[in-house]
Every structure is written in structure tokens, then in C-alpha cells.
Amino acid sequence: MPFNRSDYAAVKQEYEKKKKDAVTRSEERTKALCDKIPELASLCRQLAATGPRIFEAAQGPESELEAKIAEIKKENGLLIKRQKQILEENGYPEDWLDIKYECEICRDEGNIDGVMCVCMKKKLISAGYKTAGIDGLAATHSFENFDLSYYRYDNDVYTKMKYAFDRIKGYAEGFRVGVSPSLLFLGGTGLGKTHLSVAAAKRVIELENYVIYGTAQNIFSDFEYERFGRSFSDRSESRTDKYFDCDLLVIDDLGTEIKTQAVTAFLYNLINTRLGSGKPMIISTNLTSPDAMIERYDERVASRLLGEFLPYKFIGKDVRMLKLRQSK
Ligand SMILES: [Zn+2]
């Protein structure tokens, strides 16, 4: 199933309701007008008898079937023509009684011959942004609006950032669970790590995957909630399951959360479980040296991060400061 299970179920349910509502509204419009115009009511009754008439014709001799159906079609054509005339005479548009679907392509089914309609895909992508936690960032943090010109002040910086940008974009475009590696974005504040993490998350969602994005602080506070905050009677969904279940997990700002042994153990378990099941991660961090990582967490976590993740070094000057200076 594409995207994430609960988003898919919710959108599917929304479509069923939408279609039902469209039919109900058309029936209501038809009934209201038929109550007012008796001739229209009679035409509607005759048109409604089409099905039973065809059924009856099918019971008769096969040799006559084609001619009978043609006759019914011809009569129906005249009935519909008259119906439109009546609507026009009474000041209504000729499609007033038709079912008005939000999407005429799939008639609010969400798919056509088993292929997902564009309208449903759009809805699932929006739902995916929201579930991932990037709905507020998705519009501003894309590959398209990542401005590499901020790195042009130094040719070396520009070349390296352009390389990182191209590789990360390519990674997102070709993302596949079980195949794609995990990435580690290393570098100081304001060098574009968050921007490219979100852009990658966004693209991977658009390719119908289930993505979760979170800052280390938020992820670990969910973990703390599961440990200490949840009461025994709380039957709501676990707050941390999604970090294990999603196709791609993006952890931003690793190293800024509160440091405890339990957090380190949780992080190790999370990384280890995901690596073991072939589910990629993108982790960005201000910790740029092995020593800093070992000191912050422990050797096990550091060796996972440094040994199993593909590293990208973000270099240069704080882009946020450059932008600020240019806007003054
Ligand atoms: Zn559609």
C-alpha cells in the first residue's frame, strides 16, 4: 500500500463520503424540482425505468434485443432533451440534476481502473506532509527553492555544496526502502542541513513513501513521554512507534536534546532496529567530529553513525546570517 496506512484509510473514507454526498445532493435537487414541476417528475420516472426495460427486453427473443435497446436509447434521448428544455424554461442550468463530483476524472472514486487518480495522490501527499511533521515547512524547504548562490562567495564551498545538493536530490528521487543507505548531515548552524533534510523528506513523500521528520528534541520528548508520562489506562497509540515504522526517518539537530543515558539507549535501539530492517534515516547534527559524538553518546552510537551512514559535510558561512544581511 502506498503512503502510510492510516492516511490512506482516512483519505479513502473521505472519498466514500464525498461521493455519497454528491449523489445525495443531486437527488435532493432533483426531488425539490420534481415536486415543483410535474412534467419533470414524469420524465424522471420514465428515465428511471430504463434499467427494468432493458432487463425485460433481455428476457425476450435474442434477435430482437438490439433493436429494442436502440429504441429505448432513442426514447431516452428525447426524454433527456425535453428535460433540459424544461430546466432552461425554468431558469436552471441544463446539468442542474446531474451528480456534481469534485473530480470529474475519477467521479470521486479516487482511482480509475485500479490506478490512483491524480486528485487522490495530491490528497495523500498533503496528508503525508502533515503526518511527517513538515506541512509548515514543505512550501519553503524544497529542492527547487534551495538557493546555491549563497555559497558562491567561495568557489570551493560552492563546489562542495553543489555536489552535496545534487547527491541528496538524487538520493531522494531514487529512494527505496531496503536499498537506499542512511545519510548523515554534518555541519554548523545555518548551512542548509534542515532545508535539505525537509526537501528530501518532501520528495520521498511525493514518491508515495511514509516519512516522519522530527527534531531530536521532539523525538526524545516523545520517548520520555512513553517512559514516564503515559498512564496505565492510556490506550492511545504509542508516540514512538512511528519512528520505527516509517519508511524514512529524518532526525534534525541531533545533539541538541537533553543528554541522558536513557536517551542514548533509545537512540541506539532506534538506529539499530532501523538499520537491521533496511529502513533508511537522514540524521543531521552539529557534532562534527567522532570524538564529539563519542562524548555526547557512546562508542556504539558513534560507530553506527560514522560507520553505516553516508556522510555529507555542510560547509561555509551561516546562510541565515547572509540572507539577513542581504535583506537589510
Ligand atoms: Zn480524481
Residues whose N, C-alpha, C, O or C-beta is under 5 A from the ligand:
A	BS01	ZN	C103 I105 C106 C117 C119 M120
